[in-house]
Structures are given as structure tokens and as C-alpha cells.
Amino acid sequence: MHPKGYKIMEQTTLSKYVKAMRKQYNLTQVDLSEKSGVGLRFIRELEQGKQTLRLDKVNQILNLFGSEAGVVPINKKVEA
């Protein structure tokens, strides 16, 4: 359901993705809040690019669009 090749890599991209998907499905922020079970304030903060968000709530929203947030390798090794 999401655009091909769309990768969520940073908060601003996440915000844009959620807003674009919401508009693609003709949902208001209120509609998205009700369908996802997440508060309207959270939806607004997410779309405005808030830096700290609860991942479980983000995934509640993303699941409606057939997506989820998770770990993405960046080819950087952690030194012990």
C-alpha cells in the first residue's frame, strides 16, 4: 500500500510519509486517530516532526498503511 521504494530513514521522512499516506486515503487527522487508536495530539505531533515519539504508537499508525518502523542497517560496525 505504500509507494514503491519508500524508505523511512529519519523523522522528517516519517512525518512526510504519514501525512502523504493519510492524504492518499482521504483521511483527516481525526479519521487517522480514530482508525489507528492513537490520540489526535499524537498524530499532529508526528506530522509536525516531533523528535521523540513512542515507537509502538508510530507502528499502530503505520500498520494501517501496511508498514512498520524498525531497525535499518547503515553499514556501521560497533566497536567493542
Phi and psi restraints in degrees (value plus and minus 20) as a CYANA .aco file:
   2 HIS   PHI    -117.7   -77.7
   2 HIS   PSI     138.8   178.8
   3 PRO   PHI     -76.9   -36.9
   3 PRO   PSI     118.6   158.6
   4 LYS   PHI     -78.9   -38.9
   4 LYS   PSI     118.3   158.3
   5 GLY   PHI      54.0    94.0
   5 GLY   PSI     -12.1    27.9
   6 TYR   PHI    -100.0   -60.0
   6 TYR   PSI      98.0   138.0
   7 LYS   PHI    -132.8   -92.8
   7 LYS   PSI     115.8   155.8
   8 ILE   PHI    -111.9   -71.9
   8 ILE   PSI      94.1   134.1
   9 MET   PHI    -139.6   -99.6
   9 MET   PSI     -41.6    -1.6
  10 GLU   PHI    -171.4  -131.4
  10 GLU   PSI     148.5   188.5
  11 GLN   PHI     -79.3   -39.3
  11 GLN   PSI     -63.1   -23.1
  12 THR   PHI     -84.4   -44.4
  12 THR   PSI     -56.3   -16.3
  13 THR   PHI     -87.1   -47.1
  13 THR   PSI     -60.7   -20.7
  14 LEU   PHI     -80.0   -40.0
  14 LEU   PSI     -65.3   -25.3
  15 SER   PHI     -80.0   -40.0
  15 SER   PSI     -66.7   -26.7
  16 LYS   PHI     -84.6   -44.6
  16 LYS   PSI     -60.5   -20.5
  17 TYR   PHI     -81.0   -41.0
  17 TYR   PSI     -70.0   -30.0
  18 VAL   PHI     -81.9   -41.9
  18 VAL   PSI     -64.6   -24.6
  19 LYS   PHI     -83.7   -43.7
  19 LYS   PSI     -63.5   -23.5
  20 ALA   PHI     -83.5   -43.5
  20 ALA   PSI     -62.7   -22.7
  21 MET   PHI     -88.0   -48.0
  21 MET   PSI     -59.3   -19.3
  22 ARG   PHI     -80.1   -40.1
  22 ARG   PSI     -64.7   -24.7
  23 LYS   PHI     -89.2   -49.2
  23 LYS   PSI     -57.3   -17.3
  24 GLN   PHI     -79.2   -39.2
  24 GLN   PSI     -56.2   -16.2
  25 TYR   PHI    -114.9   -74.9
  25 TYR   PSI      -7.0    33.0
  26 ASN   PHI      33.2    73.2
  26 ASN   PSI      25.5    65.5
  27 LEU   PHI    -125.9   -85.9
  27 LEU   PSI     120.2   160.2
  28 THR   PHI    -102.5   -62.5
  28 THR   PSI     150.0   190.0
  29 GLN   PHI     -81.5   -41.5
  29 GLN   PSI     -56.4   -16.4
  30 VAL   PHI     -83.9   -43.9
  30 VAL   PSI     -65.1   -25.1
  31 ASP   PHI     -78.1   -38.1
  31 ASP   PSI     -67.7   -27.7
  32 LEU   PHI     -82.8   -42.8
  32 LEU   PSI     -59.4   -19.4
  33 SER   PHI     -80.4   -40.4
  33 SER   PSI     -67.2   -27.2
  34 GLU   PHI     -87.0   -47.0
  34 GLU   PSI     -62.9   -22.9
  35 LYS   PHI     -90.0   -50.0
  35 LYS   PSI     -52.5   -12.5
  36 SER   PHI    -111.3   -71.3
  36 SER   PSI     -38.1     1.9
  37 GLY   PHI      58.5    98.5
  37 GLY   PSI      -0.5    39.5
  38 VAL   PHI    -131.1   -91.1
  38 VAL   PSI     125.0   165.0
  39 GLY   PHI     -83.4   -43.4
  39 GLY   PSI     129.7   169.7
  40 LEU   PHI     -78.9   -38.9
  40 LEU   PSI     -59.5   -19.5
  41 ARG   PHI     -79.6   -39.6
  41 ARG   PSI     -60.8   -20.8
  42 PHE   PHI     -83.7   -43.7
  42 PHE   PSI     -63.2   -23.2
  43 ILE   PHI     -78.6   -38.6
  43 ILE   PSI     -66.8   -26.8
  44 ARG   PHI     -82.4   -42.4
  44 ARG   PSI     -64.9   -24.9
  45 GLU   PHI     -83.6   -43.6
  45 GLU   PSI     -60.5   -20.5
  46 LEU   PHI     -81.2   -41.2
  46 LEU   PSI     -69.5   -29.5
  47 GLU   PHI     -88.0   -48.0
  47 GLU   PSI     -41.9    -1.9
  48 GLN   PHI    -108.7   -68.7
  48 GLN   PSI     -21.0    19.0
  49 GLY   PHI      65.0   105.0
  49 GLY   PSI       8.2    48.2
  50 LYS   PHI     -73.6   -33.6
  50 LYS   PSI     117.6   157.6
  51 GLN   PHI     -94.4   -54.4
  51 GLN   PSI     -50.2   -10.2
  52 THR   PHI    -139.4   -99.4
  52 THR   PSI     102.7   142.7
  53 LEU   PHI    -160.0  -120.0
  53 LEU   PSI     131.8   171.8
  54 ARG   PHI     -96.8   -56.8
  54 ARG   PSI     103.0   143.0
  55 LEU   PHI     -82.2   -42.2
  55 LEU   PSI     -55.5   -15.5
  56 ASP   PHI     -83.4   -43.4
  56 ASP   PSI     -58.4   -18.4
  57 LYS   PHI     -92.6   -52.6
  57 LYS   PSI     -57.9   -17.9
  58 VAL   PHI     -78.7   -38.7
  58 VAL   PSI     -64.9   -24.9
  59 ASN   PHI     -88.3   -48.3
  59 ASN   PSI     -50.2   -10.2
  60 GLN   PHI     -78.9   -38.9
  60 GLN   PSI     -60.9   -20.9
  61 ILE   PHI     -92.3   -52.3
  61 ILE   PSI     -69.7   -29.7
  62 LEU   PHI     -81.6   -41.6
  62 LEU   PSI     -52.5   -12.5
  63 ASN   PHI     -79.7   -39.7
  63 ASN   PSI     -51.0   -11.0
  64 LEU   PHI     -81.8   -41.8
  64 LEU   PSI     -46.5    -6.5
  65 PHE   PHI    -124.7   -84.7
  65 PHE   PSI      -6.6    33.4
  66 GLY   PHI      53.3    93.3
  66 GLY   PSI       9.0    49.0
  67 SER   PHI    -152.8  -112.8
  67 SER   PSI     149.1   189.1
  68 GLU   PHI    -174.7  -134.7
  68 GLU   PSI     135.2   175.2
  69 ALA   PHI    -109.8   -69.8
  69 ALA   PSI     123.0   163.0
  70 GLY   PHI    -184.9  -144.9
  70 GLY   PSI    -189.3  -149.3
  71 VAL   PHI     -96.8   -56.8
  71 VAL   PSI     113.1   153.1
  72 VAL   PHI    -143.8  -103.8
  72 VAL   PSI      99.4   139.4
  73 PRO   PHI     -81.0   -41.0
  73 PRO   PSI     120.5   160.5
  74 ILE   PHI    -140.6  -100.6
  74 ILE   PSI      -4.6    35.4
  75 ASN   PHI      38.1    78.1
  75 ASN   PSI      18.3    58.3
  76 LYS   PHI    -140.4  -100.4
  76 LYS   PSI     104.9   144.9
  77 LYS   PHI    -112.5   -72.5
  77 LYS   PSI     120.9   160.9
  78 VAL   PHI    -109.2   -69.2
  78 VAL   PSI     108.5   148.5
  79 GLU   PHI    -109.1   -69.1
  79 GLU   PSI     115.6   155.6
